[in-house]
Amino acid sequence: MVVVGQAVLGLQEFSDLMMERKALTLDSAALERIDLNFRFLKEFSSDKLIYGINTGFGPMAQYRVQDESLLQLQYNLVRSHSSGSGALLPAHLVRAIMIARLNSLMQGYSGVHTDVVELLKEMINRNIIPCIFEHGGVGASGDLVQLAHLGLSLIGEGEVIFEGSIQPAAEVFRKSGLKPLEIRIREGLAILNGTSAMTGIGMMNLIRARKLLGWSVVLSAMTNEIVEAFDDHYSHELNIIKHHKGQNKVAAMLRAMLKDSKMIRSRSEHLYHPGRLEEVVFEDKVQEYYSLRCITQVLGPIYDTIRQAEQVLTDELNSVNDNPVIDHINRNIFHGGNFHGDYVALEMDKLKIAITKLSMLSERQLNYLLNDKLNKKLPPFVNLGVLGLNFGMQGMQFTATSTVAENQTLSFPMYVHSIPNNNDNQDIVSMGCNAALMTRRVIGNSFEVLSVQIMTILQAVDYLECAPRLAPHTRSLYDRARKVFPKFVEDAPKYKELEKMKGFLESTDPAVLFKALAFA
């Protein structure tokens, strides 16, 4: 059970709610704070002009709304902005959005009745998932369109995903014994104004990005084993004099993964003896290609980017991100722009650039293994059949290459792609939800690329018959992965195996398999 509103909700607690499907409960002290905040708003707003309570919204704020229409105003906002399009967001992403919105409202600065958070809690715990569309949010007054669809479900309208099918929200509420939300003062605006869609999706991106980095370290280690690389490029002595936490963390991960490998070579044993100077042309490469030798320098910044994004998104997750802010402590209402999504948008853009680079490293290591002229150890395309008649991994390389190319194009930042709208009231916007969704796509693509890489590594290990010489950690992965993707010699369609391998990588946390890969 995870208590929401009691303390900072971090990535681990968020992951427990999402990946472990733990139930949540609401902190009683936070509920008292929400009630106090609501009662203050009710008293304070009775004779004052306050945006979104007795005015229109956005550029329509110049128009006063009559007292008899105040509650209808909130319903109108929810219904009018339920205008999303495109594909429905997957149910697990909507759950993440709901958790993010709940946690923001639990801070007690939104002027909502406790019914809102109680109903959100029940929907999350009972897995009643609103239908929310991908397209619509510009990330300025928050994720207005995505959160409007959340609000639509809360008031018992629209559709939800329940028990595996799309059903009318009103019908599901009746079956579940839930009462639709009744608007009291400003619940409509409080639900819509906020960054919870981009934040929820972004938190899920971080969980998956951590897995990707762990797998990239493991596959980089195995690639070094296959080519019998030298050990100094990931040594403590080399990396410690470059003062970046990520680089040294990745180096430590590699050392742990490759401990006791009988494939990795010591430079001093193989190159640092007088006899080598008698050779005119060295058959051994004195230094490996960059995709093998510069792993700590390439993956290190990615580690640091993930950590930075985690800090920013955790701060956003635990922030009050709607407008206006109802401050019962200082007995005032503050109008501003806490709903603006620039913090999340920038971190998502940085993260997708970093993950794209990760996929590029994977593709280069893959190419090295597939090109016999480069590695001089393996047959072309790691073909275990008859050269010329069989094709090995040749077809799968096209998939990896084209997918990396798509990542590169998707890496154009949304953060600098503002388009004014809303009668120029929203004249600079974040596009944060778009940024988070594009980052999600880049991460999914990268799992596909790494799937091709690990399948190639497995074939290479079998060709070299070197499994007994692998490090204990990498050998255990070899054994586990071969159960997912058996050795093949004759050509056959591989798209189903590719999907299974992607599923294996996505569902298995390398940090659970290998403690050395845990983030610190």
C-alpha positions in Angstrom: 0.0 0.0 0.0 1.3 3.4 -1.0 0.2 6.4 1.0 -0.3 9.5 -1.2 0.0 13.0 0.4 2.1 11.9 3.3 5.5 12.5 1.9 7.3 13.1 -1.4 6.2 10.6 -4.0 9.4 9.5 -5.6 10.2 7.4 -8.7 10.3 4.2 -6.6 6.9 4.8 -5.0 5.5 5.7 -8.5 7.0 2.5 -9.9 5.4 0.5 -7.1 2.0 1.9 -8.0 2.6 1.3 -11.7 4.7 -1.8 -12.1 3.8 -3.6 -9.0 0.2 -2.4 -9.1 0.2 -1.6 -5.4 -3.0 0.0 -4.1 -2.9 3.5 -2.8 -4.6 5.2 0.2 -4.8 8.9 1.0 -3.1 10.5 4.0 -5.6 11.7 6.5 -3.7 14.9 7.4 -3.6 15.8 3.7 -7.3 15.3 3.4 -7.9 17.7 6.3 -5.6 20.2 4.5 -7.7 19.8 1.3 -10.9 20.4 3.2 -9.5 23.4 5.0 -8.3 24.8 1.6 -11.8 24.2 0.1 -13.6 26.0 2.9 -11.2 28.9 2.7 -11.9 29.2 -1.0 -15.7 29.1 -0.5 -15.5 31.9 2.1 -12.9 34.0 0.3 -14.5 33.9 -3.2 -18.0 34.9 -2.1 -17.6 38.6 -2.9 -14.5 38.8 -5.1 -13.7 38.6 -8.8 -11.5 35.5 -9.2 -10.4 33.9 -12.5 -12.1 30.7 -13.4 -14.7 31.0 -10.6 -16.8 33.9 -11.8 -15.1 34.7 -15.0 -14.7 33.0 -18.3 -11.4 31.1 -19.2 -8.3 32.2 -21.1 -9.0 35.2 -23.3 -12.7 35.0 -22.2 -11.7 36.0 -18.7 -12.8 39.5 -19.4 -16.4 38.3 -19.2 -18.1 37.9 -15.9 -20.2 34.8 -15.3 -23.4 35.3 -13.4 -23.8 33.6 -10.0 -26.5 31.2 -11.1 -24.2 29.9 -13.8 -21.0 29.3 -11.8 -21.3 25.6 -11.5 -22.4 25.2 -15.1 -19.2 27.1 -16.1 -17.1 24.3 -14.7 -19.1 21.6 -16.5 -18.9 23.6 -19.7 -15.1 23.8 -19.4 -14.7 20.0 -19.0 -17.1 19.1 -21.8 -15.8 21.7 -24.3 -12.2 20.7 -23.9 -12.8 17.0 -24.2 -11.7 17.3 -27.8 -8.8 15.0 -28.1 -8.0 13.0 -31.2 -5.7 10.3 -32.5 -5.0 7.0 -30.8 -6.2 6.3 -27.2 -3.4 6.4 -24.7 -2.6 2.9 -23.4 -4.3 2.2 -20.1 -1.1 2.1 -18.1 -0.2 5.6 -19.2 -3.6 6.9 -18.2 -3.1 5.3 -14.8 0.2 7.2 -14.5 -1.6 10.4 -15.4 -4.3 9.8 -12.8 -1.6 9.2 -10.1 0.2 12.4 -11.1 -3.0 14.5 -11.0 -4.0 13.0 -7.7 -0.7 13.7 -6.1 -0.8 17.3 -7.2 -4.3 17.9 -5.9 -3.2 16.2 -2.6 -0.9 19.1 -1.9 -3.9 21.1 -0.8 -3.6 24.3 -2.9 -6.3 23.7 -5.6 -9.5 24.6 -3.7 -11.2 21.2 -4.6 -13.6 19.3 -2.5 -12.2 16.0 -1.0 -14.7 14.1 -3.2 -12.3 14.7 -6.2 -9.3 12.9 -4.6 -11.5 10.2 -3.1 -13.0 9.4 -6.4 -9.6 9.4 -8.2 -8.3 7.1 -5.6 -11.2 4.7 -6.1 -10.9 4.7 -9.9 -7.1 4.0 -9.7 -7.5 1.2 -7.2 -10.4 -0.4 -9.1 -8.6 0.1 -12.5 -11.3 2.3 -14.0 -9.3 4.0 -16.7 -10.6 7.1 -18.6 -10.3 7.2 -22.4 -7.7 9.8 -23.1 -6.4 10.6 -26.6 -2.8 11.3 -27.6 -3.4 14.6 -29.4 -4.6 17.8 -27.9 -2.4 19.2 -25.2 0.0 22.1 -25.9 1.4 22.1 -22.4 0.7 25.7 -21.6 -2.3 25.9 -19.3 -1.2 22.4 -18.6 -2.4 19.4 -20.5 -5.9 20.8 -20.9 -7.3 18.4 -23.5 -5.9 15.2 -22.0 -7.0 16.2 -18.5 -10.4 17.3 -19.7 -11.0 13.7 -20.7 -10.0 12.7 -17.2 -12.5 15.2 -15.9 -15.2 14.0 -18.2 -14.9 10.5 -16.7 -14.9 11.9 -13.2 -18.3 13.6 -13.8 -19.6 10.3 -15.1 -19.5 11.1 -18.8 -17.5 9.8 -21.8 -16.0 6.4 -21.8 -13.6 4.4 -19.7 -11.6 1.2 -20.1 -12.8 -1.3 -17.6 -12.4 -5.1 -17.4 -10.7 -5.1 -20.8 -13.3 -3.1 -22.8 -14.4 0.4 -23.5 -17.6 1.2 -21.7 -19.7 4.3 -20.9 -18.4 5.9 -17.7 -21.9 6.2 -16.3 -22.5 2.5 -16.7 -19.2 1.5 -15.0 -19.9 3.9 -12.1 -23.3 2.3 -11.6 -21.8 -1.2 -11.6 -19.0 -0.2 -9.3 -21.2 1.7 -6.8 -19.4 5.0 -7.5 -21.1 8.4 -7.6 -19.9 10.8 -10.3 -18.2 13.9 -9.2 -20.4 16.8 -8.2 -18.8 20.2 -9.0 -18.8 22.5 -5.9 -16.7 25.6 -6.9 -13.8 25.1 -9.3 -13.2 21.4 -9.6 -13.4 21.5 -13.4 -10.6 24.1 -13.7 -8.5 22.4 -11.0 -8.6 19.1 -12.8 -7.8 20.5 -16.2 -5.1 23.1 -15.3 -1.9 21.1 -14.7 1.1 19.2 -16.1 -0.1 15.8 -14.9 -0.3 14.2 -18.4 3.2 15.0 -19.4 4.5 14.2 -15.9 2.8 10.9 -15.7 4.0 9.8 -19.1 7.4 11.2 -18.3 7.7 9.2 -15.1 7.0 6.1 -17.1 9.6 7.1 -19.6 12.2 7.3 -16.8 11.4 3.8 -15.6 11.9 2.4 -19.1 14.9 4.6 -19.8 16.7 3.1 -16.7 16.1 -0.4 -18.1 17.4 0.6 -21.5 20.6 2.0 -20.0 21.1 -1.1 -18.0 20.7 -3.3 -21.0 23.0 -1.1 -23.1 25.7 -1.6 -20.5 25.2 -5.4 -20.5 25.2 -5.7 -24.2 28.2 -3.4 -24.5 30.0 -5.7 -22.1 29.2 -8.8 -24.1 30.2 -7.2 -27.3 33.6 -6.4 -25.8 33.9 -10.1 -24.7 33.1 -11.4 -28.2 35.8 -9.3 -29.8 38.2 -10.0 -26.9 38.8 -6.3 -26.2 41.3 -4.9 -23.7 40.2 -4.0 -20.2 41.8 -0.6 -19.7 39.0 1.5 -21.3 36.6 0.8 -18.4 39.3 0.7 -15.7 38.9 2.7 -12.5 42.2 4.4 -13.1 41.3 5.7 -16.5 37.8 6.9 -15.8 38.3 8.4 -12.3 40.4 11.2 -13.8 37.4 12.3 -15.8 35.2 13.9 -13.2 31.7 12.9 -14.3 29.5 10.8 -12.1 27.8 9.0 -15.0 31.0 8.0 -16.7 32.4 6.5 -13.5 29.1 4.8 -12.7 29.0 3.1 -16.1 32.7 2.1 -15.8 31.9 0.5 -12.5 28.9 -1.3 -14.0 31.1 -2.7 -16.8 33.8 -3.9 -14.4 31.1 -5.7 -12.3 29.6 -7.3 -15.4 32.9 -8.4 -16.8 34.5 -9.6 -13.6 36.2 -13.0 -14.1 35.6 -13.0 -17.9 38.0 -15.2 -19.7 37.5 -13.3 -22.9 38.6 -9.9 -21.9 42.3 -9.3 -22.3 44.9 -7.3 -20.3 46.8 -4.9 -22.3 50.0 -5.4 -20.2 49.9 -9.1 -20.9 49.3 -8.9 -24.6 51.0 -5.7 -25.8 53.3 -4.5 -23.1 56.3 -6.8 -23.7 59.5 -6.2 -25.7 58.8 -8.9 -28.3 55.8 -6.9 -29.7 58.1 -4.2 -30.9 59.7 -6.6 -33.3 56.5 -6.7 -35.3 56.2 -4.2 -38.2 52.4 -4.6 -38.6 50.3 -5.5 -35.6 47.6 -8.1 -36.2 45.9 -7.1 -32.9 44.3 -3.7 -33.0 46.1 -1.5 -30.6 42.9 0.3 -29.7 39.3 -0.8 -30.4 36.8 1.2 -32.4 35.0 3.9 -30.5 31.8 2.0 -30.1 33.7 -0.5 -28.0 36.3 1.8 -26.4 34.2 4.9 -25.6 31.3 3.2 -23.9 31.8 5.0 -20.5 32.1 8.4 -22.3 28.9 7.7 -24.4 26.7 6.1 -21.8 27.9 8.3 -19.0 26.1 11.4 -20.1 23.0 9.3 -20.7 23.1 8.1 -17.1 23.5 11.7 -15.9 20.6 12.9 -18.1 18.3 10.2 -16.7 19.2 11.2 -13.1 18.6 14.9 -13.9 15.3 14.2 -15.5 14.3 12.1 -12.5 15.0 15.0 -10.2 13.0 17.5 -12.3 10.0 15.2 -12.9 9.8 14.2 -9.2 9.8 17.9 -8.3 7.0 18.4 -10.8 5.1 15.4 -9.6 5.0 16.8 -6.1 4.2 20.4 -7.1 1.1 22.4 -7.2 0.7 23.0 -11.0 -2.7 24.6 -11.6 -3.9 28.2 -11.6 -4.9 30.1 -9.7 -3.3 28.8 -6.5 -5.6 28.8 -3.5 -3.4 29.6 -0.5 -5.3 29.2 2.7 -2.2 29.6 4.8 -1.5 33.2 3.5 -5.2 33.7 3.0 -4.9 34.8 -0.6 -5.3 33.5 -4.2 -2.4 33.8 -6.5 -2.7 34.0 -10.3 0.3 32.8 -12.3 1.5 30.1 -14.6 2.4 27.0 -12.5 0.6 25.0 -15.2 3.3 25.7 -17.7 5.2 22.6 -18.8 8.6 23.8 -19.7 10.4 21.9 -17.0 9.0 18.6 -18.2 9.3 19.4 -21.9 12.9 20.3 -21.7 13.8 17.2 -19.7 11.8 14.9 -22.1 13.7 16.5 -25.1 17.0 15.9 -23.4 16.0 12.4 -22.5 14.9 11.5 -26.0 18.2 12.9 -27.4 20.1 10.8 -24.9 18.2 7.6 -25.7 18.6 8.2 -29.4 22.4 8.3 -28.8 22.0 5.0 -26.9 20.3 3.4 -29.9 23.1 4.8 -32.1 25.7 3.1 -30.0 23.8 -0.1 -30.1 23.5 0.1 -33.9 27.3 0.7 -34.3 28.2 -2.2 -32.0 25.7 -4.3 -34.0 27.3 -3.2 -37.3 30.7 -4.1 -36.0 29.6 -7.7 -35.2 27.8 -8.1 -38.5 30.7 -6.8 -40.7 33.4 -9.5 -41.0 35.8 -7.0 -42.5 35.7 -5.0 -39.3 35.7 -7.7 -36.6 37.7 -10.3 -38.5 36.3 -13.0 -36.1 32.8 -13.7 -37.3 31.2 -14.7 -40.6 29.3 -12.0 -42.5 26.1 -11.2 -40.7 27.0 -13.8 -38.1 25.7 -16.3 -40.6 25.8 -19.8 -39.0 24.6 -21.4 -42.3 26.1 -21.6 -45.8 27.5 -18.3 -46.9 25.7 -17.1 -50.0 22.8 -19.5 -49.5 21.8 -18.3 -45.9 21.6 -14.8 -44.6 22.0 -14.9 -40.9 21.1 -11.6 -39.3 21.3 -9.6 -42.5 17.6 -8.9 -42.7 17.3 -7.8 -39.1 20.0 -5.2 -39.5 17.8 -3.3 -41.8 15.2 -3.0 -39.1 17.7 -1.8 -36.6 19.2 0.8 -38.9 15.8 2.2 -40.1 14.6 2.4 -36.5 17.6 4.4 -35.3 17.1 6.7 -38.3 13.6 7.4 -37.1 14.9 8.1 -33.6 17.3 10.6 -35.0 14.5 12.5 -36.7 12.2 12.3 -33.7 15.0 13.9 -31.6 14.1 17.4 -32.9 13.2 19.2 -29.6 9.6 20.1 -28.9 10.8 22.6 -26.3 11.7 25.2 -29.0 8.6 24.5 -31.1 6.0 26.8 -29.6 3.0 27.8 -31.6 0.8 30.6 -30.1 -2.9 29.7 -29.8 -6.0 30.4 -27.6 -6.4 33.9 -29.3 -2.7 34.5 -28.4 -3.4 34.2 -24.7 -1.2 31.2 -24.7 1.5 33.0 -26.8 4.4 30.7 -25.7 3.7 27.1 -24.9 5.8 24.0 -23.9 4.4 21.2 -26.0 5.3 19.1 -23.0 2.9 16.2 -23.6 4.0 15.9 -27.2 7.6 15.9 -26.0 6.8 13.1 -23.5 4.9 11.0 -26.1 7.7 11.4 -28.6 10.2 10.3 -26.0 8.1 7.3 -25.3 8.3 6.4 -28.9 12.1 6.8 -29.1 12.4 4.5 -26.0 10.2 1.9 -27.6 12.2 2.1 -30.8 15.4 1.6 -28.8 14.2 -1.5 -27.2 13.7 -2.9 -30.7 17.2 -2.0 -31.7 18.7 -3.6 -28.6 16.6 -6.7 -29.3 18.4 -7.1 -32.6 21.7 -6.5 -30.9 21.2 -9.2 -28.2 20.0 -11.7 -30.8 23.2 -11.1 -32.8 25.3 -11.4 -29.7 23.8 -14.8 -28.9 24.5 -16.0 -32.4 28.0 -14.7 -32.2 28.6 -16.5 -28.9 27.5 -19.8 -30.4 29.6 -19.4 -33.5 32.7 -18.8 -31.3 31.6 -21.5 -28.9 32.8 -19.2 -26.1 29.9 -19.4 -23.7 32.0 -21.2 -21.0 34.5 -18.3 -21.2 32.0 -15.5 -20.6 31.9 -13.7 -17.3 29.5 -15.3 -14.8 27.0 -12.4 -15.2 27.0 -12.3 -18.9 26.9 -16.1 -19.1 23.7 -16.1 -17.0 22.1 -13.6 -19.3 23.2 -15.7 -22.3 21.5 -18.8 -20.8 18.3 -16.8 -19.9 18.1 -15.1 -23.3 18.6 -18.3 -25.3 15.4 -19.6 -23.8 13.7 -16.7 -25.4 15.6 -16.9 -28.7 17.0 -20.3 -29.6 20.0 -20.7 -31.9 19.2 -20.8 -35.6 21.1 -21.8 -38.7 18.5 -22.1 -41.5 16.7 -18.9 -42.6 13.2 -18.4 -41.2 11.0 -15.4 -40.5 12.2 -13.7 -37.3 9.6 -11.0 -36.6 7.9 -13.0 -33.9 11.2 -13.8 -32.2 12.1 -10.1 -32.4 8.8 -9.2 -30.7 9.4 -11.8 -28.0 12.9 -10.5 -27.3 11.7 -7.0 -27.1 9.1 -8.2 -24.6 11.8 -9.9 -22.6 13.9 -6.7 -22.4 11.0 -4.5 -21.5 9.6 -6.8 -18.8 12.9 -7.7 -17.2 14.8 -5.1 -15.1 18.5 -5.7 -15.6 19.1 -4.0 -12.2 17.1 -6.8 -10.6 19.1 -9.5 -12.4 22.4 -7.7 -11.7 22.6 -5.5 -8.6 25.6 -3.7 -10.0 23.3 -2.1 -12.6 21.1 -0.3 -10.0 21.0 3.5 -10.1 22.6 5.1 -7.1 
